[in-house]
């Protein structure tokens, strides 16, 4: 048993050392600005999978950027901190860091960095339902992206503005933004963006009660998602098409899309799409005057939605690691490295072999 405990502790220590070792290697890159770039890149890549470790990288990035005396590179560290605090749900801190980054990028005359900060500020204010502020920042960013002829960012920015209009029930304005985004998406040939634009336009046509036009765009969006094998987004397409066919009183077609959506939702445990699915199932039965079944699915939708909101609230309250805490105490950083899995797997085999040997 002592050997088993020792091996487990050794495994944990190996994982911690990997994280610490990677940051150590990055900190020893000779060139100041390249050192900042690599630390920022490493932190940004794990902002979703491991925000606590990403936070440590953001702090390291700030420290190294201060040595470089480069406003542009210091802005990167504040941008990453802003993104992380946004994900945490601390919008005041997120705004503070994004505005610091914006000021530094303005001082460095770095237009792309400024536009990225303005886009992020637009995202934060959208989340806060401060629509005027959000739109103002999106439009500033869009102006820069147009000057730079950055068609990818132009497309994304137009889609952000379209979503903002949609949230305010300005459906005609939203449709115009999504159609303009579709033009750029087609120019750059990004099938995922093209499918998203078509789906958004289709949804807007539903809101405008133009069901025939909605069907054309929604089916085009689904076709593209099938081409790129985007399983999760196909569930969203199925939900939208089901809703449309319920409105058209085409219940057989609607049921087919509901079944397809349910298959994907169950297979991939996709709760956000399930909320829409349950709402559509309630609407489906209500439209056929099967009120008891409609009520059952409505209750399921409310329960799941409440559960998701509770989870999101709990996640937003998670605290990042203290600034003084060493990265070497973290046991889950950068486990995406295949050779790290090899170390853990090898030690696991030894542990299992020892257990079996003791049982004999």
Secondary structure as UniProt FT lines:
FT   HELIX           2..27
FT   HELIX           32..45
FT   TURN            46..49
FT   HELIX           51..68
FT   HELIX           71..88
FT   HELIX           91..107
FT   TURN            108..109
FT   HELIX           111..127
FT   TURN            128..129
FT   HELIX           131..148
FT   HELIX           151..167
FT   TURN            168..169
FT   HELIX           171..188
FT   HELIX           191..207
FT   TURN            208..209
FT   HELIX           211..227
FT   TURN            228..229
FT   HELIX           231..247
FT   TURN            248..249
FT   HELIX           251..268
FT   HELIX           271..287
FT   TURN            288..289
FT   HELIX           291..316
FT   TURN            323..324
FT   HELIX           327..329
FT   TURN            333..336
FT   HELIX           338..359
//
